[in-house]
Amino acid sequence: MPRKRKTLPKDFATQLKEAPLDQLIALFDTVELNATGGYAKLPALFFPECPPELATWLISQGAELEARDRNGRTPLHHWVAAWISHPEALLDLGADIGATDNAGNTPLHAAATRLNEPAVTLLLDRGADPKVQNARGSNPLESALFSTSNSTLSDAAKVAQRFLAAGVEVSKASRTTVHQLGETFESARDVFAPEFLEETDAALRQLYSLFDVPPVARLQRHDGASPIQVPAGTPGAQHGALWDLLVPASGAATTVQGEIIRTSGKMADEILRNGGANWDRGFSSMLIWTVDQLGQGTPLAAPLLEEAAGLRAAMKGGHGLAGPEPAPERLMALAVEWVRLNPNPAPNSAPTFHR
């Protein structure tokens, strides 16, 4: 008798969706029950496309309902994270609703992170603990909010309603995340898909209400013509205010004032937040242009231009963290000063930095 294959067919996921049950069962005449396939090299029961009837047959033949992938996730973790599966079938077969993966995430965490409201509702109705925390101390609601983006605010609002109705208390972490979601959305409102704007805006307002978070104010963008006013405050706060005023949600600024704020901020973020790990020719060109621009129009005073040249040398290659004040922060302050000296908006003539 020929030995059975240890790997599933390359098109196994497609077969699970299209082939009749008897054909799927017959496949295991020549393939081992625990054969693996797909990108993650997992057994058949882990595939969310698996029909409930096949799952029942696999379990009856000895497949492990509580098998684990390399991250400690069970088939139920995988099924509730997908919108195409029927996780109630695994629950009916006895799957552990409270199983935790290597990071302490339960299936409810997995469903919440994917903002899969039907799966969240199913798990809550079946008795999943809505307040359980993972290894990072986050409950499923906090995990859901943390994974939310502008395009998924509507799903997040639905999931949040489910958890709050289940008795989850509003935490400081949740309120902070909702505020951050508002900031992120407002920074991109101008370029957000218009066909989804009304629905998404309503979902964000609902999140504000659910978590008692004051709405984030809409950004006031510069009109491109009137003189640019640098507000009072620390250099960092001034740079942030000018960013909101002059820098678009994506791509280069339309004015040279906006572009010098954008480039100085982008470089600071790369070095201060990312340690310069992604520093490349684009950033190098950006650094050269930014320092050169400080000497254009109404230039900075000679001592400041000399300082800027030193900052350029310090930041070369994505460095510049040494010293009492990191070089990127100081360059941001000099960019603010240049905008103060050059308030009349001028068209951006900077090269394309691909950053």
ABEGO torsion letter per residue (X at the ends): XBBBBABBBAAAAAAAAABBAAAAAAAAAABBAABBBEAAGBBAAABAABBAAAAAAAAAAGBBAABBBAAGBBAAAAAAABAABBAAAAAAAGBBAABBBAAGBBAAAAAAAAGBAAAAAAAAAAGBBAABBBAAGBBAAAAAAAABBAAAAAAAAAAAAAAAAAGBBBBAAAAAAAAAAAAAAAAAAAABBAAAAAAAAAAAAAAAAAAGBBBBBBBBBBAGABBBBBBBEBAAAAAAAAAAAABBABEBBABAAAAAAAAAAAAAAAAAAAGGAABBAAAAAAAAAAAAAAABEBBBBAAAAAAAAAAAAAABGGBGABEABBAAAAAAAAAAAAAAABABBBBBABBBAGX
